[in-house]
Amino acid sequence: RLLTTDTRALHHLSTRDDIYWKPSSTRYSLGRVVGDGILITEGEQHKQQRRIMSPAFGPNQVRELTPIFLEKSVKLRECWDRAIQAEGGKSAHLNVLRELSRMTLDVIGKAGFGYDFNTLDNGEEASELSRAFGTLFGAPVNSRQWLLLQAWIPPLRLIPGPGDKAEKTAMETMHRIGRDLLAQARAEAEQAEKTGSSDFKGRDLFSLLVRANMAADLPQRLRMSDEDVLSQVPTFMVAGHETTATGTTWAIHQLTQNPAVQSRLRDELRTLDTDTPTLDELNSLPYLDNFVKEVLRFYSPVPWTARVAMRDDVVPLEEPYTDKKGRVCYEIKVRKGQQFLLPIHCLHRKKSIWGEDANEFNPDRWDAPSDAIKNVPSVWSHLFSFSAGSHACIGFRFSIAEMKALLFILVRAFEFELAVPVDDLKVRASVVQRPALISQPEATAQLPIIIRSAA
């Protein structure tokens, strides 16, 4: 296995999707949950899915979904106001990761499928679909360990694991509800076609995907199968839920550690005297933009990704190295089957790119970024957080808009303080990197915060 932060190599590994795929272990473990969703497919199947799905994640579509992001953010603010009153009216103690996870689940339910989870009001048990999702992603430690072993040792996949029965039931629930959503979206699209209306009811991502897949000018051979469409239900929930919740959690953590940044951000956000700014208005706030960029640099929710060579190749390098024989090399010869680890977290702390203060949190760096960051492969702001190339995160605009909406509503309303000693915090990294407490090694990921109404 090879590891690199060389920007030219990363560009090659990210864009040559005819040579480099996700490793089979990654595709197996993700595939147990999402089926043949866009997160794991490769080759022509991936191109087909991305071609049909991309329009649903375009700038105009995300702009139309922004009111949902704001609506659910306001709902969360109201929940926190009630929590303060319940604790005496001055402050409240919260696990902000859990709170944000509930909010982003409600967002992906409504914006993704037109489906109301109502987890902010009633908890994760409120709906059948959220319960199924919780079963898949809240698996006990022994189930996760067994899945990891099965991913790396294929013969073990023939042996039933401790969570297989519950996982199967949850997947059946997801597919049953997905089939209902698919039938509803098709019926609405067909009705719109009959009436000649271009403004049919479904504006959620799933409805837009179904409509694009039914387009009259799309040849049958290029259409996604029902199974491929249904696989996007858990895919949307995986990709559009925990990553944004985790990123915003780290954002709030940084606000607790940088009171001056917190005050400056709040002052800027309060220049917009509304709870319903447009996406263009959110994007016009320069310090908010800098802050979100710096959070995603400093704490990329997904800390790494991987690729495996499907055939022999030669990978070009930006920075040459000297081999054992003293030769200066500008490329790496790769054999079929060799794996590359692409450490996003390390790339984002590389001093030759970000400067000597790369390990410091500094939103102001984005006012005058170095020329070196232009070499980082990216789909947004020279950050590798959303990957690059044909496998770049299709929902990056969705995630950024949701994160900005959350911060806009919450930072104007509350002051944040860490509820535990900062030395008790650690990063628990798996598919996403979450905060956890050293003093509670068996506990789930969490970030205990004290909130107060902001003056």
FINUTI-932376 format. One record per atom (N, C-alpha, C, CB): residue in one letter; z, y, x. Coordinates in steps of 0.2 Angstrom, whole numbers, plus 5000, padded with zeros to 4 digits. Glycine has a CB too. Example, Ala and Ser with C-alpha at 12.3 -4.5 7.8 and 13.67 -1.06 7.14 Angstrom:
<sites>
a503949725066a503949785062a503949845066a504549785057s503549895064s503649955068s503950005064s502949975070
</sites>
This chain:
<sites>
r500049945004r500050005000r500050065004r500650004995l499650115003l499550175006l499850235002l498850195008l500150285006l500450345002l500050405006l501150345003t499850455002t499550515005t499650575000t498850505005t499750635004t499750695000t499250745003t500450735002d498750705006d498150745009d497750765003d497750705014t497550835002t497250854996t496550834995t497250934996r496150825001r495450795000r495450724998r495150805007a495950685001a496050614999a496250614992a496550585003l496650654989l496950654982l496350664978l497450704981h495950714980h495350734976h494850674975h494950794979h494750644981h494250584981h494550524976h494150554988l495250514977l495550454973l495550474966l496250444976s495650534964s495650554957s494950564953s496050624956t494450574957t493850594954t493350534954t493450654957r493450484959r492950424960r493250374955r492950404967d493250384949d493450334944d493050264944d493550354937d492450264947d492050204948d492350164953d491350224949i492750184957i493050144963i493850134962i492950184970y494150184960y494950184959y495150184952y495250244963w495550134951w495850124944w496550124945w495550054941k496950124939k497650114939k497750044941k497950134932p498250024945p498449954946p498549914940p499049954951s498449844941s498549804935s499249804933s498249734937s499749804937s500449804935s500549864931s500849804942t500349924932t500449984928t500049974921t500150044932r499449954921r499149944915r499449884911r498349924916y499749834914y500049784910y500749814907y500249724914s501149844910s501749874908s501649924902s502249904913l501149974904l501050024898l500649994892l500550074901g500249944894g499849914889g500249874884g499349864892r500849844886r501349814882r501549864876r501949794885v501549924877v501749974872v501150004869v502150024876v500650034872v500150074869v499450034868v499950134874g499449974870g498849934869g498249964873g498649934861d497649964870d497149994874d497050064873d496449954872g497550104874g497550174873g497250204879g498250204872i497050274879i496750314884i497150314890i496550374882l497850304890l498250304896l498050244901l498950294894i497850184898i497750134903i497050104903i498150074900t496550124899t495850104899t495550134905t495450124893e495050094907e494650114913e493850104911e494850074919g493450124916g492750114915g492450144909g492550044915e491950114906e491550134900e492050144894e491050084899q492550104894q492950104888q493350174888q493450044888h493550184894h493950254895h493450314894h494250254902k492850314896k492450364895k492250374888k491750354899q492150314884q492050324877q492650354873q491950254874q493250334875q493850364872q493850434873q494450324874r493850454879r493950524881r493350564878r493950524889r492750544878r492250584875r492350604868r491550544876i492650554864i492750564857i493450604856i492850494853m493950594860m494550624859m494650694862m495050584863s494250714867s494250774870s494250834866s493750784875p493750844861p493750894856p494450914853p493250894851a494750864851a495450874847a495950904852a495650804845f495850904858f496350934863f496051004866f496550884868g495551024863g495251094865g495651154864g494551104862p495451204867p495851274867p495951294859p495551324870n495451284855n495551314848n495951264844n494851314845q495951204846q496351154842q497151164843q496151084843v497251174850v497951184852v498151254849v498051184860r497751304849r497951364846r498151364839r497351414846e497751314835e497951304828e498651264827e497351264825l498751224832l499451184832l500051224834l499351124836t499951284837t500451324840t501051344834t500251384843p500851354828p501351374823p501851314822p500951384817i501551254823i501951194822i502551194828i501551124822f502251204834f502751204840f503251264838f502351224846l503151314836l503551374834l504051354829l503251434833e503751324823e504151304818e504751254820e503751264812k504551204824k505051154826k505551184831k504751094829s505351234835s505751264839s506251304836s505351314844v506051344830v506551374826v507051334823v506151414821k506751274821k507251224818k507751204823k506851164815l507551194829l508051174834l508551224835l507651154841r508351294835r508751344836r509251354831r508351414836e509051334824e509551334819e510051284819e509151324812c509851224822c510351164823c510851184828c509951104826w510651224834w511051244839w511551294836w510651264845d511251344832d511751394829d512251354825d511351444824r512151304821r512651274817r513151234822r512251224813a512851214828a513351174832a513851224835a512951144838i513651284837i514051334839i514651354834i513751404841q514451364828q514851374822q515351314821q514551384816a515151254822a515551194821a516051194827a515151134821e515951224832e516451214838e516851284839e516051204844g516851324833g517251374834g516951444834g517751374839g516251444835g515851504834g515751544841g516251554830k515951514846k515851544853k515351504857k516451554857s515351444857s514951404861s514851334859s515151404869a514451294861a514351224860a514151184866a513851214854h514351124866h514151074871h513651024869h514751034874l513051024872l512550984870l512250944876l511951024867n511950884874n511550844879n510850874877n511550764878v510650924881v509950954880v509350914880v509851014884l509450864884l508850814885l508750774878l508950764890r509250754875r509250724869r508950764863r509950684867e509250824863e509050874858e508350894859e509450944859l508050904865l507350924866l506950864864l507250944873s507150804866s506750744864s506650734856s507150674867r507250744853r507150744845r506650794843r507850754842m506650854846m506250914844m505450894845m506350974847t505350864851t504650854853t504450794849t504650834861l504850744847l504650694843l504450714836l505250634842d504750764833d504550794827d503950834828d505150844825v503850864834v503150894835v502550844835v503150934841i502650794839i502050744839i501950714833i502250694845g502550704829g502450674822g501950714818g503050664819k502150784818k501750824813k501150844816k502150884812a501050864822a500450894825a500050834827a500650934832g500350774829g499950714831g499650674825g500350674835f500050674820f499850624814f499950654807f500250564815g500250714807g500350744800g500950704797g499750744796y501350674801y501950634799y502650664801y501850564803d503050664796d503750694797d504250644799d503950734790f504450654805f504950614807f505650634805f504950604815n505750704805n506350734803n506950714807n506550714796t506850704814t507450684818t507850734819t507150654825l507650804819l508150854820l508650854815l507750924820d508450834809d508950834803d509350774802d508550854796n508950714804n509250654802n509350604808n508850624796g509150624814g509250584819g508650534820g509850544819e508650494826e508050454827e507950394822e508150424834e508450384818e508450324813e508050354806e509050294812a507850414806a507650444800a507050414797a507550514801s506550394802s505950364799s505750294803s505350414801e505350254799e505250194802e504850194808e504750154796l504350244809l503950244815l504450274821l503450294814s504850314820s505350334825s505750284827s505650404823r505950244823r506450184824r506050134829r506650144818a505350124827a504950074831a504850104838a504250064827f504750164838f504650204845f505350194849f504450274844g505850204846g506550194849g506650124852g507050214845t506450074848t506450004850t506049994857t506249954845l505450024857l505050014863l505250044869l504350034861f505550104868f505750144874f506450154875f505450214873g506850124870g507550124872g507850054873g507950154866a507350014876a507549944878a508149934883a506949904881p508549884882p509149884886p508849864893p509549824884v509349874898v509149874905v508849804907v509749884910n509149744904n508849684906n508149674904n509349624903s507949704898s507249704895s506849734900s507249724888r507049794902r506649834907r506549804913r506949904908q507049774916q506949734922q506549674922q507649714925w506549644916w506049584915w505349604915w506249544909l505249664911l504549694911l504349714917l504549754906l504749734922l504549754928l504349694932l505049794932l504749644932l504549584935l503949554933l505149524934q503849554926q503149524923q502549564926q503249524916a502649634926a502149674929a501849654936a502349744928w502349644940w502249624947w502049554948w502749654951i502349504944i502249434945i501949404939i502949404947p501249404939p500949384932p501149324929p500149384934p501249264933p501449204930p502049214925p501549154935l502449264927l503049274923l502949294916l503549314926r502349324915r502149344908r502049294903r501449384909l502049224905l502049174901l502749154898l501749114904i503249184901i503949164899i504149224894i504349154905p504449204888p504649254884p505249294887p504849224877g505249364886g505849404889g506349414883g505549464891p506949444885p507449454881p507349504875p508049484884g506849554876g506649604871g506049584867g506649664874d505749534869d505049514866d504949524858d504749454869k505449494855k505449484848k505549554845k506049434845a505949594847a506049664844a505449704846a506749694847e505149694852e504549734854e503949714849e504449724861k503949654848k503349634844k503449664837k503349554843t504049654834t504149684827t503949764827t504849674825a504249794832a504049864833a503349884833a504449894839m502949844837m502249854838m501949844831m501949814843e502149794828e501849774821e501949834816e502149714818t502549864817t502649924813t502249984814t503449944813m502149994821m501750044823m500950034821m501750054831h500749974821h500049964819h499949964812h499849894822r500449944808r500449944800r500450024798r501049914797i500850064801i500850134799i500250164802i501450164802g500050144808g499350174811g498750154806g499250144817r498750094803r498250084799r498250124793r498250004797d498850134790d498850184784d498650254786d499650184782l498850274792l498650344794l497850344795l498950364801l497550294798l496850284799l496550284792l496650224803a496750254787a496450254781a496450314777a496750194776q497050354778q497150414775q496650464778q497850444775a496650464785a496150514788a495450504787a496350504796r495250434786r494550424784r494350444777r494450344785a494850434773a494750454766a494650534765a495350434761e495050574769e495050644769e494350664772e495650674773a494150634778a493550654781a492950644776a493450614787e492950584773e492450564768e492350614762e492450494766q492950634760q492950674754q492750744756q493750684752a492850764763a492650834765a491850824766a492950844772e491650774768e490850764769e490550764762e490750704772k490850734757k490550734750k490550804747k490950684746t491050844748t491150914745t490750964749t491850924744g490650944756g490350994760g490851044763g489751034757s491451024763s491951064765s492051054773s492651054761s492151104776s492351104784s493051114785s491851154788d493451124780d494151134780d494551084777d494351204778f494451024779f494850964775f495550964778f494550904776k496050934774k496750934775k496950924782k497050894770g496750864785g496950844791g496750884797g496750774792r497250924800r497150964806r497550934812r497351034805d497850874811d498250844816d497750814821d498750794813l498050794827l497650764832l497250704830l498050754838f497650654826f497350594824f496850604819f497950554821s496950644814s496350664810s495750684813s496650714804l495850734818l495250764821l494950704825l495450814826l495350664828l495050604832l494650554827l495550564835v494850544821v494550504816v493850534814v494950484810r493950604813r493350634811r492750634816r493550704809a492950644822a492550644828a492150574829a492850664835n492550524827n492350454828n491850434823n492950404828m491850474817m491450464811m490850504811m491850474805a490750554816a490250604816a489550564815a490250644823a489150594811a488450564809a488050564815a488150604804d488150604820d487650604826d487950564832d487550684828l488450524831l488750484836l488450414835l489550484835p488050384840p487850324839p488350264838p487350304845q488250214834q488750164833q489050134839q488450114829r488550124844r488850094851r489350134855r488250084855l489350204853l489850244856l490450254853l489450314858r490450234847r491050244843r491650194845r490950224835m492250224844m492850184846m492950134840m493450224847s493250074842s493350024837s494050044834s493449954840d494150014828d494850024824d495450014829d494849984818e495349954833e495949944837e496049994843e495849874841d495450024845d495550074850d495850144847d494850094853v495650154841v495950214837v496650204836v495550224830l496850144834l497550134832l497950134838l497650064829s497650114844s498050114850s498250184852s497650084856q497950234849q498150304851q498750334848q497550354849v498950294843v499650314839v500150304844v499750264833p500350254847p500850254852p500750294858p501050174854t500050294860t499850334866t500050404865t499150334867f499950434859f500050504858f500850514858f499850524851m501250464856m501950474856m502250464863m502250414851v501950424867v502150414874v502050474878v501850354877a501350504878a501150554882a501350624879a500350554882g501450634873g501550694870g502350704868g501150704864h502750664870h503450664868h503950674874h503650604864e504050624878e504550624883e504350674889e504650554886t503750684890t503550724896t503750794895t502850714898t503550824889t503750894887t504450904886t503350914881a504850854883a505550854883a505850854890a505850794879t505650814894t505950814901t505750874905t505650754905g505150904904g504950964908g505351024906g504250974907t505451024899t505851084896t506651074898t505751084889t506851014898t507551004901t507651024908t507750924900w507151014912w507251034919w507251114919w506751004924a506851144915a506751214914a507451244913a506251234909i507751214908i508451244906i508951234911i508651214899h508851174915h509351164921h509251224926h509151094924q508651244927q508551294932q508751364930q507751304934l508751374923l509051434920l509751434922l508851444913t510151374921t510851374922t511051394930t511151314920q510551374934q510651384941q510451454944q510351334945n510051484940n509751554942n509851604936n508951544943p510451634936p510651684930p510151744930p511351704931a509951764936a509451824936a508851804933a509351844944v508551744935v507951714932v508051714924v507751654935q508551684922q508751674915q508751744911q509451644914s509051794914s509051864911s508351894911s509551904915r508051884917r507351924917r506851884912r507051914924l506851824912l506451784907l506651814900l506551714908r507251814898r507451834891r507251904890r508251824891d507351944895d507052014893d506352024892d507252064900e505951984895e505251984894e505051954887e504851944900l505351894886l505251864879l505451904873l505651794879r505951954874r506151994869r505652054868r506852014870t505152064872t504752114871t504252094865t504252124877l504252034863l503852014857l504352004851l503451944858d504352054847d504852044841d504652004835d505052124839t504551944836t504351904831t504551824833t503551904830d504651784828d504751714829d504051674829d505151684823t503551714827t502851674826t502351714831t502651684819p502451714837p501851744841p501251694841p502151754849t500651724843t500051684843t500151654850t499451724842l499651604851l499651564858l499451624863l499151504858d498951664861d498751714866d499251764868d498151754863e499751774863e500351824865e500751784869e500651844858l500851724868l501351684873l501051684880l501451614870n500351674880n500051664887n499951734890n499351644886s500151794886s500051854889s500751874893s499951904884l501251834893l501851854896l501851824903l502451814892p501851864908p501751844915p502251804918p501551904919y502951824916y503451794919y503551724916y504151834919l503451724910l503551654906l502951604910l503351664899d502351634911d501851594914d502051564921d501251624914n502351614925n502551594931n503151544931n502751664935f503551554927f504151514926f503951444924f504651534921v503451434919v503251364917v502851334923v502851374911k502451374927k502151344933k502651314938k501651394936e503151354939e503651334944e504051274942e504051394946v504251274936v504551214933v504151154934v504751224926l503451154933l503051094933l502851084941l502451104930r502951134945r502851114952r503551084955r502751184956f504051114953f504751094956f504951024953f505251144955y504851014947y505050954943y504450924939y505650974939s503950904942s503450874938s503750814934s502850844943p503650814928p503950764924p503750694926p503750764917v503150684928v502850624931v502850624938v502150594928p503250594942p503350614949p502850574953p504050594951w502450524951w501950494955w501450454951w502350444960t500950444953t500450394950t500150354956t499850434946a499750304954a499450254958a498750234957a499950194958r498450214962r497750194961r497550134965r497250254963v497150084963v496950034967v496250034968v497149964964a495950014974a495250014976a494949954973a495150014983m494449964969m494049904966m493549884970m493749924959r493349914976r492949894981r493049924987r492149904979d492749904993d492849934999d492650014999d492549905005d492950055002d492750125002d493050165008d493150154996v492750225009v493050265014v493250335011v492450285020v493950345013v494250405009v494250465014v494950385007p493950515013p493950575017p494550615017p493350625015l494750645023l495350675024l495250755025l495750645030e495750795023e495750865024e496150875031e496150905019e496650835033e497050835039e496950775043e497750855037p496550775049p496450715053p497150685056p495950735058y497050625057y497650595061y497450555067y498050545056t497850545071t497750505078t497950435077t498050545084d497450395078d497650315077d497950295084d497050275076k498150225084k498550195089k498150205096k498650125087k497450205095k497050205101k496950275104k496450175100g497250325100g497150395102g496550435099g497150405110r496250395095r495650425092r495850475086r495150375089v495450525085v495550575080v495150555074v495450645082c495450535068c495150515062c495150565057c495450445060y494550565053y494450615048y494350575041y493850655049e494450505041e494350465035e494850405036e493650445034i494950375030i495250305030i494850255027i495950315026k494750195031k494350145028k494850105023k494050095034v494650095017v495050055012v494649995010v495150105006r495049935010r494849875008r494949865000r495149815011k494549824997k494649814990k495349784989k494049764987g495649804984g496349784982g496849824985g496349714984q496749864990q497249904993q497449964988q497049944999q498149974987q498350024983q498550084986q498949994979f498550144983f498750214985f499250234980f498150264985l499850254983l500350294979l500250364980l501050274982l500150404974l500050474975l500650514972l499450494970p501050534977p501750564976p501650634974p502150554982i501650644967i501550714965i502150764967i501550714957h502750734967h503350774969h503350794976h503950724968c503050744980c503050764988c502450814989c502850704992l501950804985l501350854986l501650924984l500750834982h502050934979h502250994976h502851024981h502450984969r503050994986r503551014990r503251024997r504150974990k502651014998k502351015005k502251085008k501650985004k502651095013k502651165016k502051195018k503151165021s501551155020s500951175023s500551205017s500551125026i500651185011i500351215005i500751265002i500251155000w501351255001w501751304997w502251355001w502251264992g502251345007g502651385012g503251365014g502651455008e503651395018e504251375020e504751365015e504551425026d504651405009d505151405004d504951344999d505251465001a504551305001a504351254996a504851214992a503851204999n505451204995n506051174992n506451214988n506451134997e506251284987e506651324983e506251344977e506751394987f506651354971f506351374965f506251444965f506851344959n505651464964n505451534965n504851554960n505351554972p504951574954p504351594950p503951644953p504651614943d504151694957d503851744959d503251724964d504251794963r503251664967r502751634971r502051644968r502951564974w502051634961w501451634958w501151704957w501551604951d501451754959d501151824959d500651824965d501651874960a500751794970a500351794976a500251724979a500551854981p500051674976p500051614979p499551604985p499751564974s499751564989s499351554996s498651524994s499751515001d498151534999d497551504998d497551434998d497051535003a498051405001a498051335002a498151294996a498651315007i498451324991i498551284984i497851274981i498951324980k497351314983k496651304980k496351234981k496251354982n496651204986n496351134988n496751074984n496451124995v497251094980v497651044976v497151024970v498351064974p496950954970p496650934964p497050954957p496350864964s496650974952s497051004947s496651014941s497451064948v496951014935v496551044929v496951104926v496550984923w497451124929w497851184927w498251214933w498351174921s498051274935s498451314940s498651284946s499151334936h498151244949h498251214956h498851164956h498251264961l499051134951l499551094951l499351024949l500151114945f499650974952f499450904951f499850864946f499450864958s500250904942s500650874937s500350844932s501050934934f499750864930f499350834925f498750784928f499050884920s498850774934s498350734938s497650774938s498150664935a497050744939a496450774940a495850724939a496350804947g495250744938g494750704937g494750674930g494750644942s494350624929s494250594922s494850564919s493750544922h495350554923h496050524921h496550584920h496250474925a496350644921a496850694920a497150694913a496550764922c497750714912c498050714906c497650754901c498750754906i497450724895i496950754890i497350804886i496650694886g498050794886g498450844882g498750894886g498950804878f498550914891f498850964895f498951034892f498550974902r498451054888r498551114885r499051114879r497851144882f499051054876f499551044871f500251054874f499450974867s500351014879s501051014882s501251084885s501050964888i500851124888i501051184890i501151234885i500451214895a500751234879a500851274874a501551264870a500351274869e501751194870e502351174867e502951194871e502351094865m502851194877m503451214882m503551284881m503251184889k503051324881k503051394881k503351414874k502451434882a503151384869a503451404862a504251384862a503151364857l504451324865l505151304865l505551364869l505251234868l505251374875l505651424879l505651494876l505351434886f505151514872f505151574869f505651584864f504451594866i505751534860i506251534854i506951524857i506051474849l507051474861l507751464864l508051514868l507751394867v507651534873v507951574878v508151644875v507451584884r507751674870r507951734867r508551724863r507351754862a508751664861a509351654857a509951634860a509151604851f509851604866f510451574869f510551584876f510451494868e511151584879e511351584886e511451514888e511851634888f511251494894f511351424896f511851414902f510751384897e512251364902e512751354907e512851274908e513451384906l512751254914l512851184915l513551164914l512651164923a513651104910a514351084908a514651034912a514251054901v514351014918v514650974923v514451004930v514250904922p514850984935p514751004942p514050994944p515250984947v513651034947v512951024949v512950964953v512651084952d513450954957d513450894962d513450824958d514050904967d513650824952d513650764948d512950744945d514150774942l512450794946l511850774944l511350744949l511450844942k510950694946k510450664950k509850654946k510750594953v509350644950v508650624947v508550554946v508050664951r508450534940r508350464938r507550454937r508750434932a507250424942a506450424942a506250354940a506150444948s505850354935s505450294933s504750324932s505750254927v504450314926v503850344924v503950414923v503550314917v504450444921v504650514921v505250524924v504650544914q505350574927q506050594931q506450634927q505850624938r507050604925r507550634920r508150644924r507650594914p508550694922p509250704925p509750654922p509550774923a510150634926a510750584924a511350604928a510550514926l511950574926l512550594930l512750534934l513150604924i512950554940i513150514945i513850474943i513250544952s514250514940s514850494937s514850444932s515350544935q514250434929q514150394923q513450344924q514050434916p513550304929p512950264931p512650224926p513050224937e513050204921e512750154916e512550194910e513350104913a512650264910a512450304904a511650314904a512850364904t511450334898t510750354898t510650424901t510450354891a509950444903a509850504905a510150564901a509050514907q510350614904q510650664900q510750734904q511350644898l510750784901l510950854904l511450884900l510250894905p512050884901p512550914897p512550994898p513250894899i512451034893i512451104894i512851134889i511651124892i513151194891i513551234886i513051294884i514151264890i513051304877i512551364875i513051414871i512051334870r512851474872r513151534869r512551574866r513651574873s512751604860s512251654858s512151714863s512551684851a511551724864a511351774869a511451844866a510651774872a511751894870a511951964868a511251994867a512351994873
</sites>
